[in-house]
Amino acid sequence: MAKFDAGNVVESLDFDFTKLARGDDPIEGLANSKGTIREPTPLQVQEYANACQRQAARQRRDVGTVDPKDADAVLAAVDKMTPEKTEAEQRVSAEIISTLCSGNPSVAELMLLPHRAMNAFGDWIAKEVLDPEVLTGGGKAHLRSLKSSSAG
């Protein structure tokens, strides 16, 4: 009998920031920062997408749209950013991501992450939640042909 098992369709959304709390340059506050994100609801996914669009639109208004090949324009855009604006943008990103994750990880945990780790986590959770190809197999599973004698 055919059976649907959601656990075989999507993998759990596990995260682990604890390695950042160890080593030569430990980050206080991340020693116990790991867990499983509750699967976002359709409403959370829509709110996430809307919040990302609003943030991008606000950034375009504040800094402008810049051709990355135009070095002078890039430098002028960078000059418009201050450390306070950068931190405020990071907080907005952390709030958007944490809301999608039902508060686990928290905004405070996300704010402790180094820039590259925060961006990588944000990219990962967006891909996991928004990209249909992250389903188990993702349309890329190796299929084996059945012998003609096996086909009914």
NORLINFEN-V953290 format. One line per field, one symbol per residue. burial: 1 if it has 16 or more other ideal C-beta (glycine too) atoms within 10 Angstrom, else 0. A space follows every 50 residues. Layout:
# NORLINFEN-V953290
burial=???
This chain:
# NORLINFEN-V953290
burial=00000000000010101001000000100100100010010001000100 11000000100010000000000000100000000000110111011101 10001010111110001100110011001000000000000000000000 00
